[in-house]
């Protein structure tokens, strides 16, 4: 991705993404979005695990997998299945809340 120095110029991030990864819906853009979602989800899991003072090994044991697999998820290298994701959330004492935004993203 093109680096910008802090030149205090406001940029439309969609334009930056379009230039780097193509228009929404293109293969390169979809792959970049999926990688970003995997990374972000992994960071949420890592932060939650650390907040609960649970090691990767202990979390892996709780859900019946390996430390290596947990590490790959936390580093955005793998995306867990929905079932595994829910087992991780439950093992960390968390809950998932799905809500409808006040303004749908496609109308924003």
Protein Blocks (a to p, Z undefined) as FASTA:
>chain_A
ZZdddehpacdfklmmmmmnopehiaklmmmmmmmmmmmmmmmmmmmmmmnopafklmmm
mnopafklmmmmmnopaccdfklmmmmmmmnopacdddddfbdfklZZ
